[in-house]
Amino acid sequence: MTTLNFEIGEGTDTGFRGYLAGSPLADRLLIVLQEIYGVNGEVRRVADEFARRGYGVLAPDLFWRVSPGAVFDYSERDAARDAITQIPAGDLVQDIRHAAARLKAWRGAGVRVGVLAFGWGGQHALAASTDDLFAAASLYYPGNLESRVASIAAAKPPLQFHFSTIDFRTPPDLRAQVRDILTDRATSELHLYDGVDHGFANRSRPEYDRDAAALADRRTVEFLARYV
């Protein structure tokens, strides 16, 4: 299996890189988007897991504009939040689309690209899904959804949401709003996980719950296999 730091940017964007797992010539491609902590060991683990399933996977370094290659410990939440506030949302959407297009260019026309996002990456995955670039988007406990309701409604690909029922970032009224938007979208899914918190699928976080994570991951594998 190939794993390397992949050059995404060109020209003045040569600092833009990502973690590549598997082959960019695979029949199915996947973009994996980080939480606020960077392309850390957990992000690379997820990328490696899907590479073993036959995907070409790219996890772009969304911090490259402020601190290329930065990785924060889970105890460094304030520092990580400071980093993300320095990056305009429009630039993040541009970078996600650029990463997907760069990966897709290796394989050529017709290849399907999915996006799998965690936490902070989820809101930007939605914003980047309002065109036909992605074939499907699976989002684990995305934050700041209040500002992305319009993006959910405008998203082109099938969407899959994994929500914790006790995560303050996605209170019941917001989850109900998302569910209402998805009512007429037969290809989209919303799953709730009781008694576990934000980050429950991350094996490196104290919130990790093995059973909930296994269920969410199985649903994600099936969902992406269906559309990508």
C-alpha positions as CSV (number, residue, x, y, z in Angstrom):
1,M,0.0,0.0,0.0
2,T,1.3,3.4,-0.9
3,T,1.4,6.1,1.8
4,L,3.1,9.4,1.2
5,N,2.9,13.1,1.4
6,F,1.1,14.0,-1.8
7,E,1.7,17.4,-3.6
8,I,-1.7,18.9,-4.2
9,G,-0.9,22.5,-5.0
10,E,0.9,23.9,-8.0
11,G,2.6,27.2,-8.7
12,T,2.2,29.5,-5.7
13,D,0.3,26.7,-3.8
14,T,3.2,24.3,-3.6
15,G,2.9,24.2,0.2
16,F,-0.5,22.4,-0.1
17,R,0.0,18.7,0.6
18,G,-1.9,15.7,1.9
19,Y,-1.6,12.2,3.1
20,L,-2.2,9.7,0.3
21,A,-3.1,6.1,1.0
22,G,-3.6,3.5,-1.6
23,S,-3.3,4.2,-5.3
24,P,-4.7,7.4,-7.0
25,L,-5.4,5.1,-10.0
26,A,-7.9,3.1,-8.0
27,D,-11.4,2.8,-9.4
28,R,-12.9,4.5,-6.3
29,L,-11.5,7.6,-4.7
30,L,-12.0,9.2,-1.3
31,I,-11.2,12.5,0.3
32,V,-10.9,12.3,4.2
33,L,-11.2,15.6,6.0
34,Q,-9.7,16.2,9.5
35,E,-11.1,17.4,12.7
36,I,-9.5,20.6,14.1
37,Y,-6.4,18.7,15.2
38,G,-4.8,18.2,11.8
39,V,-3.9,15.2,9.6
40,N,-2.9,13.2,12.7
41,G,-2.6,9.5,13.4
42,E,-6.3,8.9,13.5
43,V,-6.9,10.6,10.2
44,R,-4.1,8.5,8.6
45,R,-5.6,5.4,10.2
46,V,-8.9,6.0,8.6
47,A,-7.2,6.7,5.2
48,D,-5.2,3.5,5.5
49,E,-8.4,1.5,6.4
50,F,-10.2,2.6,3.3
51,A,-7.1,2.1,1.2
52,R,-7.2,-1.5,2.3
53,R,-10.7,-1.6,1.0
54,G,-9.5,-0.6,-2.5
55,Y,-9.9,3.1,-2.4
56,G,-7.4,5.7,-3.4
57,V,-7.5,8.1,-0.4
58,L,-6.3,11.6,0.1
59,A,-6.4,13.5,3.4
60,P,-5.5,17.1,2.5
61,D,-3.7,19.2,5.0
62,L,-6.3,22.0,5.6
63,F,-3.8,23.9,7.8
64,W,-1.3,24.5,5.1
65,R,-2.2,28.2,4.7
66,V,-1.3,29.0,8.4
67,S,0.9,26.1,9.6
68,P,1.7,23.4,7.1
69,G,1.7,19.9,8.6
70,A,0.5,21.1,12.0
71,V,-0.9,18.4,14.3
72,F,-2.4,19.3,17.7
73,D,-2.8,17.0,20.6
74,Y,-6.4,16.5,21.8
75,S,-5.5,18.5,24.9
76,E,-4.5,21.5,22.7
77,R,-8.0,22.4,21.7
78,D,-7.5,26.2,22.2
79,A,-4.4,26.2,20.0
80,A,-6.2,24.1,17.3
81,R,-9.2,26.5,17.4
82,D,-6.9,29.5,17.0
83,A,-5.5,27.8,13.9
84,I,-8.8,27.2,12.2
85,T,-10.0,30.8,12.9
86,Q,-7.2,32.0,10.7
87,I,-8.4,30.3,7.6
88,P,-11.3,31.8,5.6
89,A,-14.1,29.3,5.0
90,G,-14.0,30.1,1.3
91,D,-10.4,29.1,1.1
92,L,-11.1,25.8,2.9
93,V,-13.9,25.0,0.3
94,Q,-11.5,25.9,-2.5
95,D,-8.8,23.6,-1.0
96,I,-11.2,20.7,-0.6
97,R,-12.4,21.0,-4.2
98,H,-8.8,21.4,-5.4
99,A,-7.7,18.2,-3.5
100,A,-10.6,16.2,-5.0
101,A,-9.9,17.5,-8.5
102,R,-6.2,16.8,-8.1
103,L,-6.8,13.3,-7.0
104,K,-9.5,12.7,-9.7
105,A,-7.1,14.0,-12.4
106,W,-4.8,11.0,-11.9
107,R,-7.6,8.5,-12.7
108,G,-9.3,10.4,-15.5
109,A,-12.9,11.2,-16.5
110,G,-15.7,9.1,-15.0
111,V,-14.1,8.1,-11.7
112,R,-16.2,8.7,-8.6
113,V,-15.0,10.6,-5.6
114,G,-16.5,10.4,-2.1
115,V,-15.8,12.6,0.9
116,L,-15.6,11.3,4.5
117,A,-15.4,14.1,7.1
118,F,-15.1,14.3,10.9
119,G,-16.0,17.2,13.2
120,W,-14.8,20.5,11.8
121,G,-14.2,19.0,8.4
122,G,-17.9,18.2,8.1
123,Q,-19.2,21.7,7.7
124,H,-16.7,22.4,4.9
125,A,-17.4,19.1,3.2
126,L,-21.0,20.3,3.0
127,A,-20.0,23.6,1.5
128,A,-17.9,21.9,-1.0
129,S,-20.7,19.5,-2.0
130,T,-23.0,22.0,-3.8
131,D,-21.8,20.9,-7.2
132,D,-21.2,17.5,-8.9
133,L,-17.7,16.9,-7.7
134,F,-18.5,14.4,-5.0
135,A,-20.5,11.2,-5.5
136,A,-21.4,10.9,-1.8
137,A,-20.5,12.5,1.6
138,S,-20.4,10.8,5.0
139,L,-20.2,13.2,8.0
140,Y,-19.4,12.2,11.5
141,Y,-20.6,14.7,14.2
142,P,-20.1,17.8,12.1
143,G,-19.9,21.1,14.0
144,N,-21.3,24.5,13.3
145,L,-24.2,23.1,11.3
146,E,-26.3,26.2,12.0
147,S,-24.3,28.0,9.4
148,R,-24.5,25.2,6.9
149,V,-28.2,24.5,6.7
150,A,-28.4,26.1,3.3
151,S,-25.5,23.9,2.2
152,I,-27.3,20.8,3.3
153,A,-30.3,21.7,1.3
154,A,-28.1,22.6,-1.8
155,A,-25.8,19.6,-1.6
156,K,-25.8,17.5,-4.7
157,P,-24.6,14.1,-3.6
158,P,-26.2,11.6,-1.2
159,L,-25.5,12.6,2.4
160,Q,-25.0,10.5,5.5
161,F,-24.9,12.0,9.0
162,H,-23.7,10.4,12.2
163,F,-24.9,12.4,15.2
164,S,-24.4,11.8,18.9
165,T,-27.6,12.5,20.9
166,I,-25.7,14.3,23.7
167,D,-23.4,16.4,21.6
168,F,-24.2,20.1,22.4
169,R,-23.0,21.0,18.9
170,T,-26.0,19.3,17.4
171,P,-29.0,19.8,19.7
172,P,-32.3,18.1,19.1
173,D,-33.9,21.0,17.2
174,L,-30.9,21.2,14.8
175,R,-31.0,17.5,14.2
176,A,-34.7,17.7,13.5
177,Q,-34.1,20.5,11.0
178,V,-31.5,18.4,9.2
179,R,-33.9,15.4,9.2
180,D,-36.6,17.6,7.7
181,I,-34.3,18.7,4.9
182,L,-33.4,15.0,4.1
183,T,-37.1,13.8,4.1
184,D,-37.4,13.9,0.4
185,R,-33.9,12.6,-0.3
186,A,-34.2,8.9,-0.5
187,T,-30.5,8.4,-1.0
188,S,-29.5,10.3,2.2
189,E,-29.3,9.0,5.8
190,L,-29.3,10.3,9.3
191,H,-28.2,8.1,12.2
192,L,-28.3,8.8,15.9
193,Y,-26.1,7.3,18.6
194,D,-27.4,7.3,22.1
195,G,-25.2,7.8,25.2
196,V,-22.0,8.6,23.3
197,D,-20.5,12.1,22.7
198,H,-18.8,14.0,20.0
199,G,-15.7,12.1,18.8
200,F,-17.2,8.7,19.6
201,A,-15.7,7.1,16.5
202,N,-12.2,8.4,17.1
203,R,-10.0,5.7,18.6
204,S,-7.5,8.2,20.0
205,R,-10.1,10.3,21.9
206,P,-11.4,9.6,25.4
207,E,-15.0,9.8,24.0
208,Y,-14.3,6.7,21.8
209,D,-17.0,4.1,22.1
210,R,-16.2,0.8,20.4
211,D,-19.7,-0.4,19.7
212,A,-21.1,2.9,18.4
213,A,-18.0,3.4,16.3
214,A,-18.2,-0.1,14.8
215,L,-21.9,0.5,13.9
216,A,-21.2,3.9,12.3
217,D,-18.2,2.6,10.4
218,R,-20.1,-0.3,9.0
219,R,-22.8,2.0,7.9
220,T,-20.2,4.3,6.3
221,V,-18.5,1.5,4.4
222,E,-21.9,0.3,3.0
223,F,-23.0,3.8,2.1
224,L,-19.8,4.7,0.3
225,A,-19.7,1.4,-1.5
226,R,-23.2,2.1,-2.8
227,Y,-22.4,5.4,-4.4
228,V,-18.7,5.8,-5.0
